[in-house]
């Protein structure tokens, strides 16, 4: 009798173990899809709640790049960082620093949006963006780095290159806009060129924005359907989609040679644009041991008063039509 009870107990235990496994095996495809979606939704909610509360959370399954950051948190953090950028701007000017920031990466990876958020609160006389067009026939005969050197900063300036001399290692090489000898010469001389810049007192910072294949396609489709963004798509951008692997190989070869100690590459995962912006700006600020040299608030002087001044008739002026 005892042996029979033991056998039944073992069967019951075995069934309780096997039951969830069997349920998972025989679950319909729709039910499984619904379960996964519910699990993903709960995980996403946990991630956003942790992010909003400022907690660290380990993200898996692609969530790290794609999960949306709460808008309120994003705007709050961006505002805080832009205030810090203004402090850094005053520090750079006061200490007569020379800063170069290079933004490279895949097309539609979010470089332009990050640059915009960095510069929109800064003085354009201190921080300026350089986005050079294709070289002219004359520039093609110059030393390759020559047209970029003309835009390097003087003391107290920050220069942001939206694309840079790394065009030669990427688009020019893959699209055969340069010869193999020119490409090899670039890989040989670029590290020395950058070391020379650093030795001259320039702080050189290099960012590579990395976007997944699926996310890049989604953004390209968005540009195609939006008339205000269609100008961002060039024939080269479309060709780069077809040559995804070639561009990946070119980037790997470039990193192998130019990821130097004096000027390393910093990779910014950018499947989530807002997260990429905050992460990039936060990292950029962390590279400087700056102090708050923001000028004290100024007092607005009273407006000059002169009773003898007579304003000309407004009918003598050409006024913009008041349509709105």
C-alpha positions as CSV (number, residue, x, y, z in Angstrom):
1,X,0.0,0.0,0.0
2,X,2.8,2.3,0.8
3,X,4.6,1.5,-2.4
4,X,1.3,2.3,-4.3
5,X,0.9,5.6,-2.6
6,X,4.6,6.5,-3.3
7,X,4.1,5.7,-7.0
8,X,0.9,7.9,-7.2
9,X,2.8,10.7,-5.5
10,X,5.6,10.4,-8.0
11,X,3.1,10.5,-10.9
12,X,1.4,13.6,-9.5
13,X,4.7,15.4,-9.1
14,X,5.8,14.4,-12.6
15,X,2.5,15.7,-14.0
16,X,2.8,19.0,-12.3
17,X,6.3,19.3,-13.8
18,X,5.2,18.2,-17.2
19,X,2.0,20.2,-17.4
20,X,3.5,23.7,-18.1
21,X,5.8,22.1,-20.6
22,X,3.0,20.4,-22.4
23,X,0.9,23.6,-22.3
24,X,3.8,25.5,-24.0
25,X,4.2,22.7,-26.6
26,X,0.6,22.5,-27.6
27,X,-0.2,26.2,-27.4
28,X,-1.5,27.6,-30.7
29,X,0.7,30.0,-32.6
30,X,-1.8,32.9,-32.0
31,X,-1.8,32.2,-28.3
32,X,2.0,32.1,-28.1
33,X,2.2,35.3,-30.0
34,X,-0.2,37.0,-27.7
35,X,1.7,35.7,-24.6
36,X,5.0,37.0,-26.0
37,X,3.5,40.4,-26.8
38,X,2.1,40.6,-23.3
39,X,5.5,39.7,-21.8
40,X,7.2,42.2,-24.0
41,X,4.7,44.9,-23.0
42,X,5.3,44.3,-19.3
43,X,9.1,44.3,-19.8
44,X,8.8,47.6,-21.7
45,X,6.7,49.1,-18.9
46,X,9.2,48.0,-16.3
47,X,12.0,49.5,-18.3
48,X,10.3,52.9,-18.7
49,X,9.3,53.0,-15.0
50,X,12.9,52.3,-14.0
51,X,14.2,54.9,-16.4
52,X,11.7,57.5,-15.1
53,X,12.8,56.8,-11.5
54,X,16.4,57.1,-12.5
55,X,17.2,53.4,-11.7
56,X,19.7,51.3,-13.5
57,X,18.2,48.4,-15.4
58,X,19.7,45.6,-17.5
59,X,18.1,45.6,-20.9
60,X,18.0,42.5,-23.2
61,X,16.6,41.4,-26.6
62,X,17.3,44.6,-28.5
63,X,15.3,46.7,-25.9
64,X,18.4,48.7,-25.0
65,X,18.3,50.6,-28.3
66,X,14.6,50.6,-29.2
67,X,12.6,51.2,-26.0
68,X,11.1,54.6,-25.9
69,X,12.2,57.0,-23.2
70,X,9.3,58.9,-21.5
71,X,9.0,62.3,-23.2
72,X,8.9,64.1,-19.9
73,X,12.1,62.5,-18.7
74,X,13.8,63.1,-22.1
75,X,12.9,66.8,-22.1
76,X,14.0,67.2,-18.5
77,X,17.4,65.5,-19.0
78,X,18.0,67.3,-22.3
79,X,17.3,70.7,-20.6
80,X,19.7,69.9,-17.8
81,X,22.4,68.8,-20.2
82,X,21.9,71.9,-22.4
83,X,22.5,74.1,-19.4
84,X,25.7,72.1,-18.8
85,X,26.7,72.6,-22.4
86,X,26.4,76.4,-21.9
87,X,28.7,76.1,-18.9
88,X,31.2,74.1,-20.9
89,X,31.0,76.7,-23.7
90,X,32.1,79.5,-21.3
91,X,34.8,77.2,-19.9
92,X,36.2,76.5,-23.4
93,X,36.2,80.2,-24.2
94,X,37.8,81.2,-20.9
95,X,40.5,78.5,-21.0
96,X,41.1,79.0,-24.7
97,X,40.6,75.3,-25.5
98,X,40.4,74.0,-29.0
99,X,37.8,71.2,-29.4
100,X,37.0,69.1,-32.5
101,X,34.1,66.7,-32.5
102,X,33.6,64.3,-35.4
103,X,30.2,62.7,-36.0
104,X,30.2,59.7,-38.3
105,X,28.0,56.7,-38.8
106,X,25.4,55.1,-41.0
107,X,22.9,57.2,-43.0
108,X,19.8,58.1,-40.9
109,X,21.6,57.0,-37.7
110,X,20.7,60.3,-35.9
111,X,23.9,62.3,-36.2
112,X,22.1,65.5,-37.3
113,X,19.5,65.4,-34.6
114,X,22.1,65.0,-31.9
115,X,24.2,67.9,-33.4
116,X,21.1,70.1,-33.4
117,X,20.4,69.4,-29.7
118,X,24.0,70.2,-28.8
119,X,24.3,73.5,-30.7
120,X,20.8,75.0,-30.4
121,X,21.6,76.6,-27.0
122,X,25.2,77.5,-27.8
123,X,26.8,80.6,-29.2
124,X,27.5,80.0,-33.0
125,X,30.6,82.2,-32.7
126,X,32.0,79.7,-30.2
127,X,30.5,76.4,-31.4
128,X,30.0,75.9,-35.1
129,X,29.1,73.0,-37.4
130,X,31.1,72.1,-40.5
131,X,29.3,70.0,-43.1
132,X,31.4,70.2,-46.3
133,X,29.9,69.4,-49.8
134,X,31.6,67.2,-52.3
135,X,35.1,68.5,-53.1
136,X,35.5,70.7,-56.1
137,X,37.8,69.9,-59.0
138,X,40.5,72.1,-57.5
139,X,40.1,70.6,-54.0
140,X,40.5,67.1,-55.5
141,X,44.1,68.1,-56.5
142,X,45.0,69.2,-52.9
143,X,46.4,67.2,-50.1
144,X,43.4,65.2,-48.9
145,X,43.2,66.8,-45.4
146,X,43.8,70.3,-46.6
147,X,40.2,71.4,-47.0
148,X,39.4,70.1,-43.5
149,X,42.4,71.9,-41.9
150,X,41.0,75.2,-42.9
151,X,38.0,74.7,-40.6
152,X,40.0,73.6,-37.5
153,X,39.3,75.7,-34.3
154,X,41.2,78.6,-32.9
155,X,41.6,79.0,-29.2
156,X,38.2,79.2,-27.4
157,X,36.3,77.4,-30.1
158,X,34.4,74.1,-30.6
159,X,34.1,72.7,-34.2
160,X,31.6,69.9,-34.9
161,X,32.3,68.0,-38.2
162,X,29.0,66.5,-39.6
163,X,30.9,64.0,-41.6
164,X,34.7,64.5,-41.9
165,X,37.9,63.3,-43.5
166,X,36.6,59.8,-42.8
167,X,34.6,60.0,-46.0
168,X,37.6,58.5,-47.7
169,X,37.5,55.4,-45.5
170,X,33.8,55.0,-46.1
171,X,31.7,56.3,-49.0
172,X,34.7,57.2,-51.2
173,X,36.2,53.7,-50.8
174,X,33.0,51.7,-51.1
175,X,31.6,53.8,-54.1
176,X,35.0,53.9,-55.9
177,X,35.3,57.7,-55.6
178,X,39.0,57.2,-54.8
179,X,41.7,54.9,-56.0
180,X,43.0,51.9,-54.0
181,X,46.3,53.7,-53.5
182,X,44.5,56.8,-52.1
183,X,42.5,54.7,-49.7
184,X,45.6,52.9,-48.5
185,X,47.4,56.2,-48.1
186,X,44.6,57.5,-46.0
187,X,44.6,54.6,-43.6
188,X,48.4,55.0,-43.2
189,X,48.4,58.7,-42.7
190,X,45.1,59.4,-40.8
191,X,46.3,58.1,-37.4
192,X,49.5,60.3,-37.7
193,X,47.4,63.3,-38.8
194,X,45.2,62.9,-35.7
195,X,48.1,62.5,-33.4
196,X,49.6,65.7,-34.8
197,X,46.3,67.5,-34.1
198,X,46.3,66.2,-30.5
199,X,50.0,67.2,-30.0
200,X,49.1,70.7,-31.3
201,X,46.6,71.1,-28.4
202,X,43.4,70.1,-30.0
203,X,41.0,67.9,-28.1
204,X,39.7,65.4,-30.7
205,X,36.5,63.5,-30.0
206,X,35.1,60.9,-32.5
207,X,31.6,59.5,-32.4
208,X,30.2,56.7,-34.5
209,X,26.4,56.4,-34.6
210,X,25.3,52.8,-35.0
211,X,21.8,51.9,-36.3
212,X,20.3,48.5,-37.1
213,X,19.3,47.5,-40.6
214,X,15.6,47.4,-39.7
215,X,15.6,50.8,-38.0
216,X,17.5,52.4,-40.9
217,X,15.0,51.0,-43.4
218,X,12.1,52.4,-41.2
219,X,13.7,55.9,-41.2
220,X,14.4,55.8,-44.9
221,X,10.7,54.9,-45.5
222,X,9.7,57.8,-43.3
223,X,11.9,60.2,-45.3
224,X,10.4,59.0,-48.6
225,X,6.8,59.7,-47.4
226,X,7.5,63.0,-45.7
227,X,8.1,65.9,-48.2
228,X,9.9,67.9,-45.6
229,X,12.5,65.1,-45.1
230,X,12.8,63.8,-48.7
231,X,15.8,66.1,-49.4
232,X,17.8,64.1,-46.8
233,X,17.8,61.1,-49.2
234,X,20.4,61.2,-51.9
235,X,21.3,58.6,-54.5
236,X,24.3,57.7,-52.4
237,X,22.1,57.0,-49.4
238,X,20.0,54.6,-51.5
239,X,23.1,52.9,-52.9
240,X,24.5,52.5,-49.4
241,X,21.5,50.4,-48.5
242,X,22.3,47.9,-51.3
243,X,26.0,47.8,-50.1
244,X,25.3,47.4,-46.4
245,X,27.9,44.6,-45.9
246,X,30.5,46.5,-47.9
247,X,30.1,49.6,-45.7
248,X,30.2,47.3,-42.6
249,X,33.5,45.9,-43.8
250,X,34.9,49.4,-44.6
251,X,33.9,50.6,-41.1
252,X,35.6,47.6,-39.4
253,X,38.8,48.2,-41.4
254,X,38.7,51.9,-40.5
255,X,38.2,51.2,-36.8
256,X,41.1,48.7,-36.8
257,X,43.5,51.4,-37.9
258,X,42.1,54.7,-36.6
259,X,40.8,53.7,-33.1
260,X,43.9,55.1,-31.5
261,X,44.7,55.8,-27.9
262,X,45.0,59.6,-28.5
263,X,41.7,59.8,-30.2
264,X,39.5,56.7,-29.7
265,X,36.2,56.0,-31.4
266,X,33.1,56.2,-29.2
267,X,30.2,54.1,-30.5
268,X,26.6,55.5,-29.9
269,X,23.8,52.9,-30.3
270,X,21.0,54.9,-31.9
271,X,18.0,52.7,-32.7
272,X,16.3,55.1,-30.1
273,X,17.1,58.6,-31.3
274,X,16.3,60.2,-27.9
275,X,18.4,57.8,-25.9
276,X,21.2,58.3,-28.4
277,X,21.1,62.0,-28.0
278,X,21.1,61.9,-24.2
279,X,23.8,59.3,-24.0
280,X,26.1,61.1,-26.5
281,X,25.7,64.5,-24.8
282,X,26.2,63.0,-21.4
283,X,29.4,61.3,-22.5
284,X,30.6,64.4,-24.3
285,X,30.2,66.5,-21.1
286,X,32.0,63.8,-19.0
287,X,35.2,64.2,-21.1
288,X,35.7,67.7,-19.6
289,X,36.6,68.7,-16.1
290,X,34.9,72.1,-16.4
291,X,33.8,74.6,-13.9
292,X,30.7,76.9,-14.0
293,X,32.0,80.2,-15.4
294,X,28.5,81.4,-16.5
295,X,28.4,85.2,-16.2
296,X,26.2,86.6,-13.4
297,X,22.7,87.8,-14.5
298,X,22.8,91.2,-16.0
299,X,20.6,94.1,-15.1
300,X,18.6,95.6,-18.0
301,X,19.2,99.4,-18.1
302,X,16.2,101.8,-18.5
303,X,15.2,102.7,-22.0
304,X,16.3,106.1,-23.3
305,X,13.5,108.7,-23.2
306,X,13.5,111.7,-25.6
307,X,10.3,113.6,-26.0
308,X,11.8,115.4,-29.0
309,X,12.0,112.2,-31.2
310,X,9.1,112.0,-33.7
311,X,8.7,108.6,-35.4
312,X,8.1,108.7,-39.2
313,X,4.6,107.7,-40.4
314,X,4.2,104.0,-40.5
315,X,2.6,104.4,-44.0
316,X,6.1,105.3,-45.3
317,X,7.3,101.7,-44.5
318,X,6.7,98.5,-46.4
319,X,5.0,96.1,-43.9
320,X,4.9,92.4,-44.3
321,X,1.3,91.3,-45.0
322,X,-0.5,90.2,-41.8
323,X,-1.9,87.0,-43.1
324,X,-2.0,85.3,-39.7
